């Protein structure tokens, strides 16, 4: 998890990775990385009503057969 502040914006980013063997397919592996990013822009004011929040996510996964 990381938190960065630049100007009026605060960015919070969380990334996680995992890998697991699939029991239904012999010798296979599955790996994925997921990232969530939330950006809050205060517009440089103390008024909470003009703040904006943007949330995005991405996911990358790959699987490979091992052995044969």
SULDA-V474620 format. One record per backbone hydrogen bond with DSSP energy under -1.0 kcal/mol. NH is the residue of the N-H (numbers start at 0). CO is the residue of the C=O. If there is no record, write none. Layout:
# SULDA-V474620
NH	CO
NH	CO
This chain:
# SULDA-V474620
1	12
3	10
5	8
8	5
9	39
10	3
11	37
12	1
13	35
15	33
17	31
19	29
21	27
27	24
28	63
29	19
30	61
31	17
32	59
33	15
34	57
35	13
36	55
37	11
38	53
39	9
40	51
41	7
44	41
49	46
50	47
51	40
53	38
55	36
57	34
59	32
61	30
63	28
65	26
